[in-house]
């Protein structure tokens, strides 16, 4: 009888050698709302994914009382995460007041001491000039009126600085300031926010192979690709 048990244990051991090896267990994705962006490695939603192995330092998110996904930067405060492109490692954010251009106007943007940098796009930056125009000033470019900064008494307008001719037609406008804005910023659809990029941790290789990315156990901040298909096994949970 003992010999049979030993034989069975040996068979199970040998069989396990041929099973796919999962070096680490991926954390389930998490969202703040049903239609919110999926937070998975390197991101994690605080108080939801409790394991430290679910995220990477600097990628903590939170949910506000409106079920929005929030990222907080030490020097610039809170922003709403609109979407996350894991393959290209690009984060789409907007101001909590849905008025991202106000941040550029007041130069209230700093990503020092964070893993992120502004995604400048292929053309780098462009100079834009902000104008304060009286309410009776005729505007030929209504898409360039910043509604979140305008009132019934005045309009705030922004135009590429090199548009010299239109400026001559703005008789009832004064210049507020001129500032650099990333060329990747969708200025024709200003409510979309803008893009940040990150390079570390670099999970693009794993993402390109439809594999989950995670931390190696006992290896500090060393990352690894997990078993094929595990990326799609991460059923998200959301906070209600």
Secondary structure, DSSP 8 states (H G I E B T S, - for coil): -HHHHHHHHHHHHHHHHTS---SS-----EESSTTS--B-TT-EETTTS--GGGS-TT-EEEE-TTS-EEEEETTTEEEEEEEEETTTTEEEEEETTS-HHHHHHTT----TTSSEEE---TT-EEEEEEEEEETTS--S-GGGB-GGG--SSEEEEEEETT-HHHHHT-TTEEEEEEEEEETTS-GGGGGG-EEEEE-SS--HHHHHTTEEEEE-TTSTT-EEEEEETGGGG---EE--
